[in-house]
Amino acid sequence: MFPILFLIIGAVVGHELGSVFDYSPSAASAVVGFLFFFIAVWLIKSKANTLAQKDDYQPKIVKILK
């Protein structure tokens, strides 16, 4: 959900920036939207990698059921 939210926010920001800088609002919306999307994916991946290194987030066998 986080990347989709960033995609929408980036599209809105890109549309506004396209109007301000005299670019095509549709093209600016697509470029900035995908840029925000990839930034969100990168943030999630980097956070997941740091959490994977912590011992608290590693799976542990608590009880064996027979």
PQR file with spaces between the fields and no chain letter, atoms N, CA, C, O and H, PARSE charges and radii, in Angstrom:
ATOM       1  N    MET     1       0.816   -1.177    0.000 -0.4000 1.5000
ATOM       2  CA   MET     1       0.000    0.000    0.000 -0.0000 2.0000
ATOM       3  C    MET     1       0.875    1.262    0.000  0.5500 1.7000
ATOM       4  O    MET     1       0.522    2.269   -0.613 -0.5500 1.4000
ATOM       5  N    PHE     2       1.985    1.198    0.673 -0.4000 1.5000
ATOM       6  CA   PHE     2       2.895    2.343    0.758 -0.0000 2.0000
ATOM       7  C    PHE     2       3.400    2.798   -0.614  0.5500 1.7000
ATOM       8  O    PHE     2       3.376    3.997   -0.891 -0.5500 1.4000
ATOM       9  H    PHE     2       2.273    0.380    1.171  0.4000 1.0000
ATOM      10  N    PRO     3       3.864    1.876   -1.495 -0.5600 1.5000
ATOM      11  CA   PRO     3       4.310    2.320   -2.820  0.2800 2.0000
ATOM      12  C    PRO     3       3.180    2.911   -3.671  0.5500 1.7000
ATOM      13  O    PRO     3       3.398    3.865   -4.417 -0.5500 1.4000
ATOM      14  N    ILE     4       1.990    2.350   -3.559 -0.4000 1.5000
ATOM      15  CA   ILE     4       0.850    2.880   -4.324 -0.0000 2.0000
ATOM      16  C    ILE     4       0.516    4.285   -3.847  0.5500 1.7000
ATOM      17  O    ILE     4       0.219    5.161   -4.659 -0.5500 1.4000
ATOM      18  H    ILE     4       1.812    1.575   -2.952  0.4000 1.0000
ATOM      19  N    LEU     5       0.561    4.504   -2.554 -0.4000 1.5000
ATOM      20  CA   LEU     5       0.300    5.833   -1.999 -0.0000 2.0000
ATOM      21  C    LEU     5       1.350    6.830   -2.488  0.5500 1.7000
ATOM      22  O    LEU     5       1.019    7.957   -2.857 -0.5500 1.4000
ATOM      23  H    LEU     5       0.802    3.792   -1.895  0.4000 1.0000
ATOM      24  N    PHE     6       2.612    6.412   -2.488 -0.4000 1.5000
ATOM      25  CA   PHE     6       3.671    7.281   -2.998 -0.0000 2.0000
ATOM      26  C    PHE     6       3.506    7.547   -4.490  0.5500 1.7000
ATOM      27  O    PHE     6       3.799    8.649   -4.955 -0.5500 1.4000
ATOM      28  H    PHE     6       2.880    5.496   -2.188  0.4000 1.0000
ATOM      29  N    LEU     7       3.041    6.554   -5.246 -0.4000 1.5000
ATOM      30  CA   LEU     7       2.794    6.736   -6.676 -0.0000 2.0000
ATOM      31  C    LEU     7       1.739    7.809   -6.910  0.5500 1.7000
ATOM      32  O    LEU     7       1.902    8.666   -7.779 -0.5500 1.4000
ATOM      33  H    LEU     7       2.804    5.660   -4.868  0.4000 1.0000
ATOM      34  N    ILE     8       0.671    7.765   -6.145 -0.4000 1.5000
ATOM      35  CA   ILE     8      -0.403    8.761   -6.287 -0.0000 2.0000
ATOM      36  C    ILE     8       0.083   10.143   -5.878  0.5500 1.7000
ATOM      37  O    ILE     8      -0.183   11.128   -6.568 -0.5500 1.4000
ATOM      38  H    ILE     8       0.538    7.069   -5.439  0.4000 1.0000
ATOM      39  N    ILE     9       0.792   10.221   -4.763 -0.4000 1.5000
ATOM      40  CA   ILE     9       1.318   11.520   -4.312 -0.0000 2.0000
ATOM      41  C    ILE     9       2.299   12.074   -5.346  0.5500 1.7000
ATOM      42  O    ILE     9       2.274   13.265   -5.655 -0.5500 1.4000
ATOM      43  H    ILE     9       1.009    9.421   -4.203  0.4000 1.0000
ATOM      44  N    GLY    10       3.159   11.210   -5.878 -0.4000 1.5000
ATOM      45  CA   GLY    10       4.109   11.643   -6.897 -0.0000 2.0000
ATOM      46  C    GLY    10       3.423   12.111   -8.166  0.5500 1.7000
ATOM      47  O    GLY    10       3.883   13.061   -8.801 -0.5500 1.4000
ATOM      48  H    GLY    10       3.179   10.242   -5.627  0.4000 1.0000
ATOM      49  N    ALA    11       2.327   11.460   -8.547 -0.4000 1.5000
ATOM      50  CA   ALA    11       1.583   11.877   -9.734 -0.0000 2.0000
ATOM      51  C    ALA    11       0.974   13.259   -9.541  0.5500 1.7000
ATOM      52  O    ALA    11       0.987   14.082  -10.455 -0.5500 1.4000
ATOM      53  H    ALA    11       1.953   10.690   -8.031  0.4000 1.0000
ATOM      54  N    VAL    12       0.445   13.508   -8.358 -0.4000 1.5000
ATOM      55  CA   VAL    12      -0.137   14.834   -8.075 -0.0000 2.0000
ATOM      56  C    VAL    12       0.961   15.900   -8.060  0.5500 1.7000
ATOM      57  O    VAL    12       0.796   16.975   -8.636 -0.5500 1.4000
ATOM      58  H    VAL    12       0.434   12.839   -7.615  0.4000 1.0000
ATOM      59  N    VAL    13       2.073   15.600   -7.404 -0.4000 1.5000
ATOM      60  CA   VAL    13       3.190   16.548   -7.355 -0.0000 2.0000
ATOM      61  C    VAL    13       3.736   16.797   -8.761  0.5500 1.7000
ATOM      62  O    VAL    13       4.027   17.938   -9.121 -0.5500 1.4000
ATOM      63  H    VAL    13       2.207   14.727   -6.935  0.4000 1.0000
ATOM      64  N    GLY    14       3.874   15.744   -9.546 -0.4000 1.5000
ATOM      65  CA   GLY    14       4.366   15.881  -10.910 -0.0000 2.0000
ATOM      66  C    GLY    14       3.431   16.701  -11.782  0.5500 1.7000
ATOM      67  O    GLY    14       3.885   17.484  -12.617 -0.5500 1.4000
ATOM      68  H    GLY    14       3.638   14.818   -9.253  0.4000 1.0000
ATOM      69  N    HIS    15       2.153   16.531  -11.598 -0.4000 1.5000
ATOM      70  CA   HIS    15       1.188   17.312  -12.365 -0.0000 2.0000
ATOM      71  C    HIS    15       1.321   18.796  -12.039  0.5500 1.7000
ATOM      72  O    HIS    15       1.288   19.640  -12.934 -0.5500 1.4000
ATOM      73  H    HIS    15       1.785   15.895  -10.920  0.4000 1.0000
ATOM      74  N    GLU    16       1.471   19.105  -10.768 -0.4000 1.5000
ATOM      75  CA   GLU    16       1.636   20.505  -10.364 -0.0000 2.0000
ATOM      76  C    GLU    16       2.968   21.073  -10.851  0.5500 1.7000
ATOM      77  O    GLU    16       3.026   22.207  -11.325 -0.5500 1.4000
ATOM      78  H    GLU    16       1.497   18.419  -10.041  0.4000 1.0000
ATOM      79  N    LEU    17       4.040   20.283  -10.733 -0.4000 1.5000
ATOM      80  CA   LEU    17       5.344   20.758  -11.194 -0.0000 2.0000
ATOM      81  C    LEU    17       5.378   20.935  -12.710  0.5500 1.7000
ATOM      82  O    LEU    17       6.031   21.845  -13.220 -0.5500 1.4000
ATOM      83  H    LEU    17       3.993   19.361  -10.348  0.4000 1.0000
ATOM      84  N    GLY    18       4.671   20.061  -13.426 -0.4000 1.5000
ATOM      85  CA   GLY    18       4.601   20.197  -14.873 -0.0000 2.0000
ATOM      86  C    GLY    18       3.931   21.493  -15.284  0.5500 1.7000
ATOM      87  O    GLY    18       4.334   22.128  -16.259 -0.5500 1.4000
ATOM      88  H    GLY    18       4.141   19.321  -13.012  0.4000 1.0000
ATOM      89  N    SER    19       2.913   21.882  -14.544 -0.4000 1.5000
ATOM      90  CA   SER    19       2.230   23.140  -14.840 -0.0000 2.0000
ATOM      91  C    SER    19       3.121   24.341  -14.514  0.5500 1.7000
ATOM      92  O    SER    19       3.130   25.326  -15.253 -0.5500 1.4000
ATOM      93  H    SER    19       2.586   21.366  -13.752  0.4000 1.0000
ATOM      94  N    VAL    20       3.855   24.261  -13.429 -0.4000 1.5000
ATOM      95  CA   VAL    20       4.712   25.372  -12.999 -0.0000 2.0000
ATOM      96  C    VAL    20       5.891   25.562  -13.952  0.5500 1.7000
ATOM      97  O    VAL    20       6.213   26.692  -14.320 -0.5500 1.4000
ATOM      98  H    VAL    20       3.847   23.461  -12.829  0.4000 1.0000
ATOM      99  N    PHE    21       6.542   24.459  -14.358 -0.4000 1.5000
ATOM     100  CA   PHE    21       7.742   24.543  -15.186 -0.0000 2.0000
ATOM     101  C    PHE    21       7.457   24.463  -16.685  0.5500 1.7000
ATOM     102  O    PHE    21       8.385   24.320  -17.481 -0.5500 1.4000
ATOM     103  H    PHE    21       6.281   23.541  -14.060  0.4000 1.0000
ATOM     104  N    ASP    22       6.216   24.551  -17.069 -0.4000 1.5000
ATOM     105  CA   ASP    22       5.794   24.602  -18.471 -0.0000 2.0000
ATOM     106  C    ASP    22       6.137   23.322  -19.235  0.5500 1.7000
ATOM     107  O    ASP    22       6.464   23.370  -20.421 -0.5500 1.4000
ATOM     108  H    ASP    22       5.462   24.667  -16.422  0.4000 1.0000
ATOM     109  N    TYR    23       6.060   22.173  -18.548 -0.4000 1.5000
ATOM     110  CA   TYR    23       6.190   20.865  -19.185 -0.0000 2.0000
ATOM     111  C    TYR    23       4.793   20.284  -19.372  0.5500 1.7000
ATOM     112  O    TYR    23       3.804   20.843  -18.896 -0.5500 1.4000
ATOM     113  H    TYR    23       5.794   22.134  -17.585  0.4000 1.0000
ATOM     114  N    SER    24       4.728   19.179  -20.055 -0.4000 1.5000
ATOM     115  CA   SER    24       3.459   18.474  -20.183 -0.0000 2.0000
ATOM     116  C    SER    24       3.072   17.926  -18.807  0.5500 1.7000
ATOM     117  O    SER    24       3.819   17.133  -18.234 -0.5500 1.4000
ATOM     118  H    SER    24       5.531   18.724  -20.441  0.4000 1.0000
ATOM     119  N    PRO    25       1.924   18.331  -18.270 -0.5600 1.5000
ATOM     120  CA   PRO    25       1.532   17.827  -16.940  0.2800 2.0000
ATOM     121  C    PRO    25       1.383   16.310  -16.893  0.5500 1.7000
ATOM     122  O    PRO    25       1.667   15.698  -15.863 -0.5500 1.4000
ATOM     123  N    SER    26       0.946   15.697  -17.981 -0.4000 1.5000
ATOM     124  CA   SER    26       0.791   14.237  -18.003 -0.0000 2.0000
ATOM     125  C    SER    26       2.141   13.532  -17.938  0.5500 1.7000
ATOM     126  O    SER    26       2.310   12.566  -17.193 -0.5500 1.4000
ATOM     127  H    SER    26       0.716   16.194  -18.818  0.4000 1.0000
ATOM     128  N    ALA    27       3.095   14.017  -18.718 -0.4000 1.5000
ATOM     129  CA   ALA    27       4.425   13.395  -18.712 -0.0000 2.0000
ATOM     130  C    ALA    27       5.119   13.607  -17.371  0.5500 1.7000
ATOM     131  O    ALA    27       5.720   12.681  -16.827 -0.5500 1.4000
ATOM     132  H    ALA    27       2.957   14.802  -19.322  0.4000 1.0000
ATOM     133  N    ALA    28       5.038   14.806  -16.846 -0.4000 1.5000
ATOM     134  CA   ALA    28       5.658   15.087  -15.546 -0.0000 2.0000
ATOM     135  C    ALA    28       5.005   14.257  -14.451  0.5500 1.7000
ATOM     136  O    ALA    28       5.678   13.783  -13.536 -0.5500 1.4000
ATOM     137  H    ALA    28       4.550   15.558  -17.288  0.4000 1.0000
ATOM     138  N    SER    29       3.699   14.085  -14.547 -0.4000 1.5000
ATOM     139  CA   SER    29       2.971   13.280  -13.569 -0.0000 2.0000
ATOM     140  C    SER    29       3.444   11.827  -13.601  0.5500 1.7000
ATOM     141  O    SER    29       3.642   11.211  -12.553 -0.5500 1.4000
ATOM     142  H    SER    29       3.152   14.470  -15.290  0.4000 1.0000
ATOM     143  N    ALA    30       3.624   11.284  -14.800 -0.4000 1.5000
ATOM     144  CA   ALA    30       4.077    9.892  -14.926 -0.0000 2.0000
ATOM     145  C    ALA    30       5.510    9.725  -14.420  0.5500 1.7000
ATOM     146  O    ALA    30       5.807    8.774  -13.697 -0.5500 1.4000
ATOM     147  H    ALA    30       3.464   11.784  -15.651  0.4000 1.0000
ATOM     148  N    VAL    31       6.387   10.638  -14.795 -0.4000 1.5000
ATOM     149  CA   VAL    31       7.799   10.517  -14.409 -0.0000 2.0000
ATOM     150  C    VAL    31       7.966   10.657  -12.896  0.5500 1.7000
ATOM     151  O    VAL    31       8.625    9.831  -12.265 -0.5500 1.4000
ATOM     152  H    VAL    31       6.146   11.410  -15.382  0.4000 1.0000
ATOM     153  N    VAL    32       7.382   11.685  -12.324 -0.4000 1.5000
ATOM     154  CA   VAL    32       7.527   11.914  -10.879 -0.0000 2.0000
ATOM     155  C    VAL    32       6.780   10.830  -10.090  0.5500 1.7000
ATOM     156  O    VAL    32       7.244   10.409   -9.031 -0.5500 1.4000
ATOM     157  H    VAL    32       6.846   12.356  -12.836  0.4000 1.0000
ATOM     158  N    GLY    33       5.639   10.382  -10.596 -0.4000 1.5000
ATOM     159  CA   GLY    33       4.903    9.307   -9.928 -0.0000 2.0000
ATOM     160  C    GLY    33       5.711    8.030   -9.832  0.5500 1.7000
ATOM     161  O    GLY    33       5.777    7.408   -8.771 -0.5500 1.4000
ATOM     162  H    GLY    33       5.262   10.724  -11.457  0.4000 1.0000
ATOM     163  N    PHE    34       6.334    7.632  -10.954 -0.4000 1.5000
ATOM     164  CA   PHE    34       7.166    6.425  -10.920 -0.0000 2.0000
ATOM     165  C    PHE    34       8.431    6.630  -10.099  0.5500 1.7000
ATOM     166  O    PHE    34       8.917    5.691   -9.467 -0.5500 1.4000
ATOM     167  H    PHE    34       6.280    8.137  -11.815  0.4000 1.0000
ATOM     168  N    LEU    35       8.962    7.829  -10.101 -0.4000 1.5000
ATOM     169  CA   LEU    35      10.121    8.123   -9.263 -0.0000 2.0000
ATOM     170  C    LEU    35       9.768    7.943   -7.785  0.5500 1.7000
ATOM     171  O    LEU    35      10.520    7.315   -7.039 -0.5500 1.4000
ATOM     172  H    LEU    35       8.567    8.591  -10.614  0.4000 1.0000
ATOM     173  N    PHE    36       8.641    8.487   -7.366 -0.4000 1.5000
ATOM     174  CA   PHE    36       8.185    8.313   -5.985 -0.0000 2.0000
ATOM     175  C    PHE    36       7.925    6.839   -5.679  0.5500 1.7000
ATOM     176  O    PHE    36       8.235    6.372   -4.583 -0.5500 1.4000
ATOM     177  H    PHE    36       8.030    8.997   -7.972  0.4000 1.0000
ATOM     178  N    PHE    37       7.360    6.105   -6.632 -0.4000 1.5000
ATOM     179  CA   PHE    37       7.085    4.684   -6.449 -0.0000 2.0000
ATOM     180  C    PHE    37       8.376    3.911   -6.177  0.5500 1.7000
ATOM     181  O    PHE    37       8.445    3.112   -5.242 -0.5500 1.4000
ATOM     182  H    PHE    37       7.108    6.484   -7.523  0.4000 1.0000
ATOM     183  N    PHE    38       9.404    4.157   -7.006 -0.4000 1.5000
ATOM     184  CA   PHE    38      10.671    3.448   -6.826 -0.0000 2.0000
ATOM     185  C    PHE    38      11.382    3.868   -5.542  0.5500 1.7000
ATOM     186  O    PHE    38      12.069    3.053   -4.926 -0.5500 1.4000
ATOM     187  H    PHE    38       9.349    4.806   -7.764  0.4000 1.0000
ATOM     188  N    ILE    39      11.231    5.104   -5.137 -0.4000 1.5000
ATOM     189  CA   ILE    39      11.788    5.548   -3.853 -0.0000 2.0000
ATOM     190  C    ILE    39      11.119    4.796   -2.710  0.5500 1.7000
ATOM     191  O    ILE    39      11.792    4.373   -1.770 -0.5500 1.4000
ATOM     192  H    ILE    39      10.673    5.766   -5.637  0.4000 1.0000
ATOM     193  N    ALA    40       9.800    4.627   -2.780 -0.4000 1.5000
ATOM     194  CA   ALA    40       9.076    3.900   -1.732 -0.0000 2.0000
ATOM     195  C    ALA    40       9.517    2.440   -1.674  0.5500 1.7000
ATOM     196  O    ALA    40       9.703    1.892   -0.587 -0.5500 1.4000
ATOM     197  H    ALA    40       9.254    4.971   -3.543  0.4000 1.0000
ATOM     198  N    VAL    41       9.684    1.810   -2.831 -0.4000 1.5000
ATOM     199  CA   VAL    41      10.137    0.414   -2.857 -0.0000 2.0000
ATOM     200  C    VAL    41      11.547    0.309   -2.287  0.5500 1.7000
ATOM     201  O    VAL    41      11.847   -0.624   -1.542 -0.5500 1.4000
ATOM     202  H    VAL    41       9.533    2.255   -3.713  0.4000 1.0000
ATOM     203  N    TRP    42      12.409    1.253   -2.630 -0.4000 1.5000
ATOM     204  CA   TRP    42      13.777    1.251   -2.101 -0.0000 2.0000
ATOM     205  C    TRP    42      13.772    1.426   -0.579  0.5500 1.7000
ATOM     206  O    TRP    42      14.525    0.749    0.122 -0.5500 1.4000
ATOM     207  H    TRP    42      12.166    2.011   -3.235  0.4000 1.0000
ATOM     208  N    LEU    43      12.929    2.330   -0.063 -0.4000 1.5000
ATOM     209  CA   LEU    43      12.836    2.526    1.385 -0.0000 2.0000
ATOM     210  C    LEU    43      12.377    1.259    2.098  0.5500 1.7000
ATOM     211  O    LEU    43      12.924    0.892    3.137 -0.5500 1.4000
ATOM     212  H    LEU    43      12.318    2.879   -0.632  0.4000 1.0000
ATOM     213  N    ILE    44      11.380    0.601    1.542 -0.4000 1.5000
ATOM     214  CA   ILE    44      10.882   -0.628    2.157 -0.0000 2.0000
ATOM     215  C    ILE    44      11.948   -1.714    2.130  0.5500 1.7000
ATOM     216  O    ILE    44      12.139   -2.422    3.119 -0.5500 1.4000
ATOM     217  H    ILE    44      10.935    0.900    0.698  0.4000 1.0000
ATOM     218  N    LYS    45      12.638   -1.849    1.013 -0.4000 1.5000
ATOM     219  CA   LYS    45      13.678   -2.873    0.895 -0.0000 2.0000
ATOM     220  C    LYS    45      14.841   -2.608    1.843  0.5500 1.7000
ATOM     221  O    LYS    45      15.357   -3.538    2.463 -0.5500 1.4000
ATOM     222  H    LYS    45      12.483   -1.274    0.209  0.4000 1.0000
ATOM     223  N    SER    46      15.257   -1.359    1.963 -0.4000 1.5000
ATOM     224  CA   SER    46      16.363   -1.060    2.874 -0.0000 2.0000
ATOM     225  C    SER    46      15.961   -1.276    4.329  0.5500 1.7000
ATOM     226  O    SER    46      16.768   -1.751    5.128 -0.5500 1.4000
ATOM     227  H    SER    46      14.838   -0.603    1.460  0.4000 1.0000
ATOM     228  N    LYS    47      14.738   -0.937    4.676 -0.4000 1.5000
ATOM     229  CA   LYS    47      14.257   -1.158    6.047 -0.0000 2.0000
ATOM     230  C    LYS    47      14.150   -2.655    6.339  0.5500 1.7000
ATOM     231  O    LYS    47      14.485   -3.104    7.435 -0.5500 1.4000
ATOM     232  H    LYS    47      14.083   -0.550    4.027  0.4000 1.0000
ATOM     233  N    ALA    48      13.685   -3.422    5.357 -0.4000 1.5000
ATOM     234  CA   ALA    48      13.569   -4.871    5.544 -0.0000 2.0000
ATOM     235  C    ALA    48      14.939   -5.516    5.714  0.5500 1.7000
ATOM     236  O    ALA    48      15.096   -6.443    6.507 -0.5500 1.4000
ATOM     237  H    ALA    48      13.413   -3.058    4.467  0.4000 1.0000
ATOM     238  N    ASN    49      15.922   -5.034    4.980 -0.4000 1.5000
ATOM     239  CA   ASN    49      17.270   -5.593    5.111 -0.0000 2.0000
ATOM     240  C    ASN    49      17.866   -5.307    6.479  0.5500 1.7000
ATOM     241  O    ASN    49      18.542   -6.165    7.047 -0.5500 1.4000
ATOM     242  H    ASN    49      15.794   -4.280    4.335  0.4000 1.0000
ATOM     243  N    THR    50      17.631   -4.128    7.014 -0.4000 1.5000
ATOM     244  CA   THR    50      18.171   -3.827    8.342 -0.0000 2.0000
ATOM     245  C    THR    50      17.431   -4.615    9.421  0.5500 1.7000
ATOM     246  O    THR    50      18.045   -5.044   10.398 -0.5500 1.4000
ATOM     247  H    THR    50      17.082   -3.431    6.553  0.4000 1.0000
ATOM     248  N    LEU    51      16.125   -4.810    9.260 -0.4000 1.5000
ATOM     249  CA   LEU    51      15.383   -5.590   10.246 -0.0000 2.0000
ATOM     250  C    LEU    51      15.737   -7.075   10.165  0.5500 1.7000
ATOM     251  O    LEU    51      15.694   -7.773   11.179 -0.5500 1.4000
ATOM     252  H    LEU    51      15.627   -4.462    8.467  0.4000 1.0000
ATOM     253  N    ALA    52      16.082   -7.560    8.992 -0.4000 1.5000
ATOM     254  CA   ALA    52      16.444   -8.973    8.839 -0.0000 2.0000
ATOM     255  C    ALA    52      17.734   -9.301    9.569  0.5500 1.7000
ATOM     256  O    ALA    52      17.961  -10.456    9.929 -0.5500 1.4000
ATOM     257  H    ALA    52      16.117   -6.994    8.169  0.4000 1.0000
ATOM     258  N    GLN    53      18.572   -8.320    9.792 -0.4000 1.5000
ATOM     259  CA   GLN    53      19.832   -8.536   10.502 -0.0000 2.0000
ATOM     260  C    GLN    53      19.647   -8.641   12.012  0.5500 1.7000
ATOM     261  O    GLN    53      20.509   -9.178   12.707 -0.5500 1.4000
ATOM     262  H    GLN    53      18.388   -7.382    9.500  0.4000 1.0000
ATOM     263  N    LYS    54      18.536   -8.134   12.516 -0.4000 1.5000
ATOM     264  CA   LYS    54      18.305   -8.158   13.966 -0.0000 2.0000
ATOM     265  C    LYS    54      17.832   -9.536   14.416  0.5500 1.7000
ATOM     266  O    LYS    54      17.081  -10.216   13.717 -0.5500 1.4000
ATOM     267  H    LYS    54      17.837   -7.697   11.950  0.4000 1.0000
ATOM     268  N    ASP    55      18.283   -9.921   15.580 -0.4000 1.5000
ATOM     269  CA   ASP    55      17.958  -11.226   16.127 -0.0000 2.0000
ATOM     270  C    ASP    55      16.479  -11.326   16.521  0.5500 1.7000
ATOM     271  O    ASP    55      15.903  -12.413   16.494 -0.5500 1.4000
ATOM     272  H    ASP    55      18.893   -9.369   16.148  0.4000 1.0000
ATOM     273  N    ASP    56      15.876  -10.212   16.881 -0.4000 1.5000
ATOM     274  CA   ASP    56      14.473  -10.223   17.291 -0.0000 2.0000
ATOM     275  C    ASP    56      13.531  -10.624   16.159  0.5500 1.7000
ATOM     276  O    ASP    56      12.431  -11.113   16.419 -0.5500 1.4000
ATOM     277  H    ASP    56      16.344   -9.328   16.903  0.4000 1.0000
ATOM     278  N    TYR    57      13.936  -10.430   14.935 -0.4000 1.5000
ATOM     279  CA   TYR    57      13.080  -10.696   13.789 -0.0000 2.0000
ATOM     280  C    TYR    57      13.380  -12.034   13.112  0.5500 1.7000
ATOM     281  O    TYR    57      12.834  -12.325   12.048 -0.5500 1.4000
ATOM     282  H    TYR    57      14.829  -10.033   14.723  0.4000 1.0000
ATOM     283  N    GLN    58      14.226  -12.834   13.707 -0.4000 1.5000
ATOM     284  CA   GLN    58      14.538  -14.150   13.176 -0.0000 2.0000
ATOM     285  C    GLN    58      13.547  -15.170   13.738  0.5500 1.7000
ATOM     286  O    GLN    58      13.187  -15.090   14.913 -0.5500 1.4000
ATOM     287  H    GLN    58      14.670  -12.598   14.572  0.4000 1.0000
ATOM     288  N    PRO    59      13.104  -16.119   12.926 -0.5600 1.5000
ATOM     289  CA   PRO    59      12.168  -17.125   13.426  0.2800 2.0000
ATOM     290  C    PRO    59      12.823  -18.049   14.449  0.5500 1.7000
ATOM     291  O    PRO    59      13.999  -18.393   14.329 -0.5500 1.4000
ATOM     292  N    LYS    60      12.053  -18.440   15.445 -0.4000 1.5000
ATOM     293  CA   LYS    60      12.552  -19.334   16.486 -0.0000 2.0000
ATOM     294  C    LYS    60      11.523  -20.428   16.733  0.5500 1.7000
ATOM     295  O    LYS    60      10.318  -20.180   16.689 -0.5500 1.4000
ATOM     296  H    LYS    60      11.098  -18.160   15.542  0.4000 1.0000
ATOM     297  N    ILE    61      12.002  -21.632   16.991 -0.4000 1.5000
ATOM     298  CA   ILE    61      11.116  -22.736   17.348 -0.0000 2.0000
ATOM     299  C    ILE    61      10.814  -22.605   18.832  0.5500 1.7000
ATOM     300  O    ILE    61      11.717  -22.673   19.666 -0.5500 1.4000
ATOM     301  H    ILE    61      12.981  -21.834   17.027  0.4000 1.0000
ATOM     302  N    VAL    62       9.542  -22.419   19.158 -0.4000 1.5000
ATOM     303  CA   VAL    62       9.155  -22.232   20.537 -0.0000 2.0000
ATOM     304  C    VAL    62       8.747  -23.556   21.174  0.5500 1.7000
ATOM     305  O    VAL    62       9.117  -23.845   22.312 -0.5500 1.4000
ATOM     306  H    VAL    62       8.809  -22.363   18.481  0.4000 1.0000
ATOM     307  N    LYS    63       7.976  -24.364   20.427 -0.4000 1.5000
ATOM     308  CA   LYS    63       7.473  -25.610   20.968 -0.0000 2.0000
ATOM     309  C    LYS    63       7.280  -26.593   19.821  0.5500 1.7000
ATOM     310  O    LYS    63       6.825  -26.225   18.738 -0.5500 1.4000
ATOM     311  H    LYS    63       7.675  -24.129   19.503  0.4000 1.0000
ATOM     312  N    ILE    64       7.632  -27.836   20.076 -0.4000 1.5000
ATOM     313  CA   ILE    64       7.423  -28.878   19.081 -0.0000 2.0000
ATOM     314  C    ILE    64       6.158  -29.628   19.438  0.5500 1.7000
ATOM     315  O    ILE    64       6.046  -30.182   20.531 -0.5500 1.4000
ATOM     316  H    ILE    64       8.002  -28.135   20.956  0.4000 1.0000
ATOM     317  N    LEU    65       5.208  -29.648   18.525 -0.4000 1.5000
ATOM     318  CA   LEU    65       3.949  -30.365   18.748 -0.0000 2.0000
ATOM     319  C    LEU    65       4.064  -31.777   18.208  0.5500 1.7000
ATOM     320  O    LEU    65       4.638  -32.003   17.142 -0.5500 1.4000
ATOM     321  H    LEU    65       5.299  -29.198   17.637  0.4000 1.0000
ATOM     322  N    LYS    66       3.508  -32.735   18.961 -0.4000 1.5000
ATOM     323  CA   LYS    66       3.563  -34.135   18.526 -0.0000 2.0000
ATOM     324  C    LYS    66       2.197  -34.594   18.090  0.5500 1.7000
ATOM     325  O    LYS    66       2.032  -35.746   17.687 -0.5500 1.4000
ATOM     326  H    LYS    66       3.042  -32.552   19.827  0.4000 1.0000
